[in-house]
């Protein structure tokens, strides 16, 4: 009898995890309620230096350039 009770309880708890709750999103017309985006160079690595960020992006692009990598 106790094995049956344990099996039933395990089934009930296991199936209760499958429940799906409705996701309700409330939108306010004309307003954005998310996080504002900052500039990509406004972080600790570049300290707001846009030119340094652009140079880093340019160098990264050249490192991915196959012709430059193999010395064509």
HELIX and SHEET records of a PDB file:
HELIX    1   1 UNK A    2  UNK A   16  1                                  15    
HELIX    2   2 UNK A   50  UNK A   63  1                                  14    
HELIX    3   3 UNK A   66  UNK A   70  1                                   5    
END                                                                             
